[in-house]
C-alpha cells in the first residue's frame, strides 16, 4: 500500500460538514487494485459519510455499510475536488 499523504485542512473541514449533514453525497475515490499506480481505478458512489477518524497516522472516511476510504484516495466529494485544495 502507498504511503499516506495527508489532505488539506480545508478539504478535511468540508468532509466534516458533509458528515454532520448525514445526507448522501457523491464520493469519487481511487480504488487501489494493487500497489502500482497503473492499476488504480476510480469508483463513484452516493452515500452518507458516517464518520471521519485517524488510525495509525492515516485518516479515513467511514460509510454506513462499514466501508473505509483512506482520505488521500478521495478524488471528489459533493462536487468538491481534492486537487483544488492546497
C-alpha positions in Angstrom: 0.0 0.0 0.0 1.2 3.5 -0.8 2.4 5.8 2.0 -0.4 8.0 3.3 -0.3 11.7 2.1 -2.3 14.0 4.4 -5.1 16.0 2.8 -5.5 19.8 3.3 -7.2 21.0 6.4 -9.7 22.9 4.3 -10.8 19.8 2.4 -11.0 17.9 5.7 -13.3 20.6 7.1 -15.6 20.2 4.0 -15.7 16.4 4.8 -16.7 17.1 8.4 -19.6 19.3 7.2 -20.8 16.5 4.9 -20.6 14.0 7.8 -22.6 16.3 10.1 -25.4 16.6 7.5 -25.9 12.8 7.4 -27.1 13.1 3.8 -26.0 11.0 0.8 -23.2 12.7 -1.2 -21.4 11.8 -4.4 -18.0 10.4 -3.5 -15.3 9.6 -6.1 -12.2 7.8 -5.0 -9.2 5.9 -6.3 -9.7 2.2 -5.6 -6.3 0.6 -5.5 -6.3 -2.7 -7.2 -2.8 -3.3 -6.0 0.4 -1.3 -5.3 1.1 0.0 -8.7 -0.3 3.4 -9.9 -1.1 1.9 -13.3 -3.8 -0.3 -11.8 -5.6 2.4 -9.8 -9.2 3.0 -10.9 -11.9 5.4 -9.8 -15.1 4.5 -8.2 -18.1 6.8 -7.7 -20.8 6.1 -5.1 -23.6 8.1 -3.5 -23.5 7.5 0.3 -23.7 9.4 3.6 -20.5 9.9 5.5 -20.9 8.2 8.8 -17.6 9.3 10.4 -14.0 10.5 9.9 -11.2 9.2 12.0 -7.5 8.6 12.3 -5.8 5.2 12.7 -2.1 4.5 12.7 -1.4 8.0 11.3 -3.8 7.6 8.4 -7.1 9.4 8.1 -10.3 7.5 7.0 -13.8 8.2 5.9 -16.4 5.6 7.2 -19.6 4.8 5.3 -22.8 3.4 6.9 -22.0 -0.1 5.5 -18.6 -0.2 7.2 -16.6 0.6 4.1 -13.5 2.6 4.9 -11.9 5.0 2.4 -8.5 6.5 3.1 -8.8 10.2 2.7 -5.8 10.6 0.3 -7.6 8.2 -2.1 -10.5 10.7 -2.5 -10.9 12.5 -5.8 -14.0 14.5 -5.1 -16.8 14.7 -2.5 -20.1 16.5 -3.2 -18.6 18.2 -6.3 -15.6 19.5 -4.3 -12.3 18.3 -5.9 -9.5 17.4 -3.6 -6.8 18.6 -6.0 -8.2 22.1 -5.9 -7.3 22.4 -2.2 -3.7 23.2 -1.2 
